[in-house]
Amino acid sequence: MNMHCVGKGIAMAIALGLVGYFVGPMVGLNQEVPAGSVLASGLVAGFLLGAWVFGGRSSHAVSSSSHAVSKVKHDNTNVLYVGNIPFRAREEEVQRLFEAYGTVVSVRLVRGGPNRRPKGYGFVEMGSADDVKAALALNGEDFAGRKLRVNEAKDKK
């Protein structure tokens, strides 16, 4: 569950808490149950309901755009981390560079922030372990005025 889902859960908790607080006296609950208890019960119920509704969608893909990152785990055995990539570089240019060293399965340049600006690093998946070893020769090589950092990718912790 990410912070966006937590925010929605908190909003739902506050909404249900306020509904309980204001509707409770109308239906006669304030005589039997203190208003603070109704508010607290609404907050707890709202947060649990919000977590269930908004938190259950975390296993789906982020979006269907070409830059979407799915939540599917990939085998990192033939994946290279490529750092210090020029911000204007495109995935096709990086692919052409690495194709000189072997078969390129995929290239993903990381983007972030509200404007989806390039972060200056990415990942290149090569076809075999031999292709990975060959492509490691690009470490320290110049690419559009910047010295690339090329290493074997590590698993997320």
Buried (B, 14 or more C-beta within 10 A) or exposed (E): EEEEBBEBBBBBBBBBBBBBBEEBEEEEBEEEEEBEEBBBBBBEBBBBBBBEEBBEEEEEEEEEEEEEEEEEEBEBEBBBBBBEBBEEBEBEBBBEBBBEBBEBBEBBBBEEEEEEEBBBBBBBBBEEEEBBEBBBEBBEEEBEEBEBBBEBBEEEE
